[in-house]
Amino acid sequence: MSDLVKIPMASVEYVARFDRPYVGLIANERPRVFEAVVSALLPFNFRLANTEIVSTGTMADHKVIFRLPERGITFQFGAEEYRFGKEGSSWISVQEDAQVLLAAEHALLVGSGAKVESCSVTLAMHLQPLAKTREEILGPFLPEPFKPLVKQHQTHTFGNHLKWPDGDVLLDFSVAFANGIFLRLTSQFKGQPLLPDILTKVRSDEETLFGILGIEEAPNA
């Protein structure tokens, strides 16, 4: 039987990288694309006061940032990529949040003609076991030769970082929550699959990882 955990904090970031730098997005085409994205976000209670234009650093650092504070959502674009972030994310609100991404994304891509070469989704969350300690859950994933060192030196934290061709996962102690585990899971994609397909893959990756850890989110936790 899986051990129950609660998730007091979670976020998600979607990053789409262009096939080449589109300098017009930070130069002569920026006002037109900017207005297109603003129009796309207005139905979601967007306010112009929640916009920031960053024009310092290298050309790669220039970007436009749109925020929907009441939703915990940020959308930004530059010459090389665009990003969508959601604080306080959950699978319950994912479809509603996806509508914001799709609207802003469509306005940006149609307005600029930019093409996406690859994309990724990163989930970051803090987990709190309801019955076990975090050491009990993460302990089995610590290499056996290191376990005597953990006991000898009273290690305050230990984690694992695994990478594979289309993603990676980081597990460690949470510094934000007592008896908490920090988990970061990244799934990478070639091209730009349809958003429902991306979400299905990410959900499957999360469920697989939870299964390996022997945990599941407690209902109404």
C-alpha positions, -999 to +999 in steps of 0.1 A: +000+000+000+013+035-009+022+059+018+001+091+018+017+125+014+003+160+011+016+186-013+017+220+004+035+237-025+039+230-062+048+248-094+051+241-131+070+257-159+066+251-196+095+262-218+093+263-256+125+269-275+125+284-310+144+268-340+165+300-342+166+334-326+137+357-337+153+390-330+122+409-342+105+397-309+128+421-290+131+447-317+108+461-344+081+434-341+078+436-303+051+462-301+028+443-325+033+409-308+031+426-274-004+440-283-015+406-296-006+388-264-022+415-243-055+411-263-053+373-258-049+377-220-076+403-215-104+377-211-084+363-181-086+396-162-051+408-174-040+443-163-013+462-181+002+472-147+013+435-144+036+437-174+074+441-173+098+448-202+134+437-196+159+454-219+192+450-201+220+425-204+227+406-236+202+403-264+193+369-250+183+385-217+157+409-233+122+397-227+086+408-220+068+394-189+030+392-184+016+383-150-018+372-138-011+375-100-045+362-089-039+330-109-002+327-100+006+327-137+035+342-156+040+342-194+071+357-210+089+357-243+122+367-257+141+361-290+149+324-283+120+310-262+089+316-243+079+304-209+047+298-190+048+294-152+022+286-126+026+288-089+003+268-067-003+243-096-024+212-094-040+187-117-074+201-106-068+234-123-046+223-151-073+226-178-082+261-168-046+272-167-040+256-201-065+279-217-043+309-206-012+292-221-029+284-254-043+319-258-010+336-252+010+310-272-013+313-302-010+351-302+028+350-299+034+324-326+009+338-351+021+373-346+058+364-350+058+334-372+083+318-348+087+280-350+092+258-319+120+233-321+117+217-286+099+221-253+099+209-218+078+208-187+092+210-152+072+201-121+086+212-087+068+202-055+073+198-018+059+166-003+051+159+034+047+122+043+017+118+067+029+086+084+066+080+076+097+102+079+113+115+047+144+095+056+123+063+055+110+072+020+143+084+005+166+060+024+161+031+000+173+052-029+206+060-012+235+039-025+244+012+000+281+022+004+270+057+016+246+046+043+273+042+070+284+078+063+249+090+067+247+074+102+282+084+112+279+121+102+242+126+110+237+138+074+212+167+073+202+160+037+207+135+009+193+133-026+194+118-060+196+134-094+190+111-124+190+122-161+179+104-192+176+114-229+142+131-225+141+142-189+155+141-154+144+139-117+158+155-086+149+142-051+161+158-019+151+171+015+128+201+015+143+232+032+108+249+032+088+223+051+094+201+081+098+164+073+094+175+036+108+161+004+116+183-026+109+167-060+117+182-094+107+163-125+114+175-160+100+160-192+114+171-226+099+169-260+111+173-296+091+197-316+058+208-301+033+180-294-003+189-287-008+202-252-031+173-242-004+148-252+022+167-232+000+167-201-007+130-205+031+123-207+039+145-177+010+130-156+023+095-165+059+104-155+047+118-122+026+087-114+055+064-123+078+083-100+052+083-072+049+046-077+087+041-074+087+061-042+057+042-029+036+073-023+004+089-033-013+122-026-038+121+002-073+131-008-082+166+005-048+169+022 
